[in-house]
Amino acid sequence: MKNLKELLDYHANLKNSQENLFNAADPLWVASKFKEPNIALICALFAYGNANLIVKFLNSLDFSLLDKSDDEIRKTLKSHKYRFQSVLDVAEIFITIKRLKNDSNIEDIVRNGLEKDGKIIDGISALCEKIYSLNPYRSDGYEFFFGKVVEKKPKSPYKRYNMFLRWMVRDSDIDLGLFKSIDKKELLIPLDVHTHRVSLAIGLIERKSYDFEAVRLLTDKLKEFDEKDPIKYDFALYRLGQSGEINDILKDM
């Protein structure tokens, strides 16, 4: 256990730096330019697929459209599409986030949801419900982007929302710390395929299913190493898998 903590602390200290953040493409590059929650939410929810392509697409977007009319948004984004999102999907996503920006404060929505039962997943659920109330538009691409409204017993890892909240809540090293009323000890691990694979490989968890239960188990395990800031290990675990560095570490374990 001690050696595992030492390994995680070493790589968290190393990876959680601006220098290492910019060693490989990451959507946080774009979110960091603007330091605005609604823009960061767009960056996080488009963060699926190849990291280089994610950043390229995000850099092609004009986020000033969040202050423009629906018609201008549709006109300007008539050639933008990304993987599962059509041109129309992307335009309607911007319209929805514009309405969210004008109607509500994301931090308040998440905090109020969290306070209901003391769980951050309830804050994510409240945010999803608010988002879907703002625009009647629906399509497979649109609903993939915003995800499913949280069920009573969540199944999805909600990786992109948990990553967004990591950016917003953690107030040190690479993260933005824009949300001041939510404690970082409440965060959940943004479980992606790299993080999951590394966590299995080094014995942090044994659950092979990539689901919300794995998120809960891994978050609880990381709390044993740092109860106040368990998600500080997220970026290190992700980078160890993304870079393939974990393979060399496993040889020495």
C-alpha positions in Angstrom: 0.0 0.0 0.0 2.8 2.4 0.9 4.7 1.8 -2.3 1.5 2.3 -4.3 0.8 5.6 -2.6 4.4 6.7 -3.2 4.0 5.7 -6.9 0.8 7.7 -7.2 2.1 10.7 -5.3 5.2 10.8 -7.4 3.3 10.8 -10.7 0.6 13.2 -9.5 3.3 15.7 -8.6 5.0 15.2 -11.9 2.0 15.1 -14.2 -0.1 17.9 -12.5 2.0 20.7 -14.0 1.5 23.1 -16.9 4.6 21.7 -18.6 3.2 18.1 -18.6 -0.3 19.3 -19.5 1.0 20.7 -22.8 3.1 17.6 -23.5 0.2 15.9 -25.2 -3.2 17.2 -26.5 -5.9 17.7 -24.0 -9.2 19.6 -24.1 -8.2 21.4 -20.9 -5.8 23.4 -23.2 -8.9 25.1 -24.7 -10.9 25.4 -21.5 -7.8 27.1 -19.9 -7.8 29.8 -22.5 -11.3 31.1 -21.5 -11.7 30.1 -17.9 -15.5 30.2 -18.3 -17.7 27.4 -17.0 -20.1 27.2 -20.0 -17.2 27.1 -22.5 -15.5 24.5 -20.3 -18.6 22.4 -20.3 -18.6 22.4 -24.1 -14.9 21.4 -24.1 -15.5 18.6 -21.6 -18.6 17.1 -23.4 -16.8 17.1 -26.8 -13.9 15.2 -25.1 -14.4 11.8 -26.6 -12.3 10.2 -29.3 -8.7 11.1 -30.3 -7.3 13.9 -28.2 -5.6 15.7 -31.1 -8.8 15.7 -33.1 -10.8 16.9 -30.0 -8.4 19.9 -29.5 -8.4 20.7 -33.3 -12.2 20.7 -33.3 -12.5 22.8 -30.1 -10.1 25.3 -31.6 -12.3 25.7 -34.6 -15.3 26.9 -32.6 -16.2 30.5 -32.0 -17.3 30.6 -28.4 -18.5 34.2 -28.8 -21.6 32.6 -30.4 -22.8 32.0 -26.9 -23.8 35.7 -26.9 -25.4 35.6 -30.3 -28.9 34.9 -31.6 -30.1 31.4 -32.5 -30.1 32.2 -36.2 -26.6 33.5 -36.1 -25.4 30.4 -34.3 -27.0 28.2 -36.9 -25.6 30.3 -39.8 -22.1 30.3 -38.4 -21.9 26.6 -37.5 -23.3 25.3 -40.8 -20.1 23.5 -41.6 -19.1 22.2 -38.1 -19.6 18.6 -37.3 -17.8 16.2 -35.0 -18.0 12.4 -35.0 -21.5 11.6 -33.7 -22.7 15.2 -33.9 -24.1 16.5 -37.1 -24.0 20.2 -38.2 -27.5 20.7 -36.8 -26.5 18.9 -33.6 -23.5 21.2 -33.0 -25.7 24.3 -33.6 -28.4 23.1 -31.2 -25.8 22.3 -28.6 -24.5 25.9 -28.8 -28.1 27.2 -28.5 -28.7 25.0 -25.5 -25.5 26.1 -23.7 -26.3 29.7 -24.6 -29.7 29.3 -22.9 -28.0 27.7 -19.9 -25.6 30.6 -19.7 -28.4 33.1 -19.8 -30.7 31.2 -17.5 -28.7 29.7 -14.7 -25.4 29.3 -12.9 -23.9 25.9 -13.4 -22.2 25.9 -10.0 -25.5 26.6 -8.2 -27.3 23.8 -10.1 -24.6 21.3 -9.2 -24.3 22.4 -5.6 -28.1 22.4 -5.0 -28.2 18.8 -6.5 -25.3 17.8 -4.3 -26.9 19.1 -1.2 -30.0 17.0 -1.6 -28.3 13.7 -0.7 -24.7 14.7 -0.3 -23.6 13.1 -3.5 -22.0 14.8 -6.5 -23.8 12.5 -8.9 -27.0 14.2 -7.8 -25.4 17.5 -8.9 -24.7 16.0 -12.3 -28.2 14.7 -12.5 -29.6 18.2 -11.7 -27.4 19.7 -14.4 -28.5 17.1 -17.0 -32.2 17.7 -16.2 -31.7 21.5 -16.5 -29.9 21.1 -19.9 -32.7 18.9 -21.4 -35.4 21.4 -20.2 -33.8 24.2 -22.2 -34.3 22.9 -25.7 -36.9 20.5 -27.2 -34.4 19.4 -29.9 -33.4 15.8 -29.8 -31.2 13.5 -31.9 -28.9 10.6 -31.3 -25.9 12.9 -31.6 -27.4 15.6 -29.3 -28.3 13.1 -26.6 -24.9 11.3 -26.9 -23.3 14.7 -26.3 -25.3 15.6 -23.2 -25.6 12.1 -21.9 -28.5 10.3 -20.2 -30.3 11.8 -17.3 -28.9 10.0 -14.2 -31.0 7.0 -13.1 -31.7 6.2 -9.4 -28.9 3.7 -9.7 -26.4 5.2 -12.2 -24.7 2.9 -14.7 -22.7 5.3 -16.9 -19.3 6.5 -15.5 -20.3 10.1 -16.5 -16.6 10.6 -17.4 -17.0 13.9 -19.2 -19.1 15.5 -16.5 -16.7 14.3 -13.8 -13.8 15.7 -15.7 -15.6 19.0 -16.1 -16.2 19.2 -12.4 -12.5 18.3 -11.7 -11.5 21.3 -13.8 -14.1 23.5 -12.1 -13.6 22.5 -8.5 -10.0 21.6 -8.0 -8.1 24.9 -7.4 -4.5 23.8 -7.7 -1.9 22.8 -10.4 -3.6 22.3 -13.8 -7.2 22.7 -12.9 -9.2 26.0 -13.0 -10.9 26.2 -9.6 -13.8 28.4 -10.8 -16.4 26.8 -8.5 -15.7 27.9 -4.9 -18.7 26.4 -3.1 -18.1 22.7 -3.9 -15.4 20.8 -1.9 -13.0 18.8 -4.0 -13.4 15.8 -1.6 -16.8 15.4 -3.1 -15.5 14.8 -6.7 -15.6 11.5 -8.5 -12.9 10.1 -10.7 -13.4 10.8 -14.4 -13.0 7.2 -15.5 -11.9 6.7 -19.0 -10.4 3.6 -20.7 -6.8 4.6 -19.9 -7.6 5.4 -16.2 -9.5 2.2 -15.9 -6.8 0.0 -17.5 -4.1 1.5 -15.4 -6.1 1.2 -12.2 -6.7 -2.5 -12.9 -3.1 -3.1 -13.8 -1.6 -1.6 -10.6 -4.3 -3.1 -8.3 -6.3 0.0 -7.3 -9.5 -1.8 -8.3 -10.5 -5.3 -9.5 -13.8 -4.4 -11.2 -13.4 -5.0 -14.9 -16.7 -3.5 -15.9 -16.3 0.1 -17.1 -19.3 1.6 -15.2 -20.4 3.8 -12.3 -19.7 1.2 -9.7 -16.0 1.2 -10.9 -16.0 5.0 -10.6 -17.2 4.7 -7.0 -14.8 1.9 -6.1 -11.8 3.7 -7.6 -12.8 7.1 -6.0 -13.1 5.4 -2.6 -9.7 3.7 -3.0 -8.0 7.0 -3.9 -9.5 8.6 -0.8 -7.3 6.2 1.2 -4.3 8.1 -0.3 -5.7 11.6 0.0 -9.1 12.0 1.6 -9.3 15.7 1.0 -8.3 15.7 -2.7 -8.6 12.1 -4.1 -9.1 13.2 -7.7 -5.6 14.8 -7.8 -4.5 11.4 -9.1 -6.8 11.4 -12.1 -4.5 13.2 -14.6 -1.5 11.0 -13.6 -3.4 7.8 -14.1 -4.8 9.0 -17.4 -1.4 10.1 -18.7 0.3 6.8 -17.6 -2.1 4.9 -19.8 -2.2 7.4 -22.7 1.6 7.5 -23.0 2.1 3.8 -22.5 4.4 4.6 -19.6 2.4 2.2 -17.4 3.9 -0.7 -19.3 7.5 0.1 -18.1 6.2 0.7 -14.5 4.5 -2.8 -14.5 7.8 -4.4 -15.5 9.4 -3.0 -12.3 6.5 -3.8 -9.9 
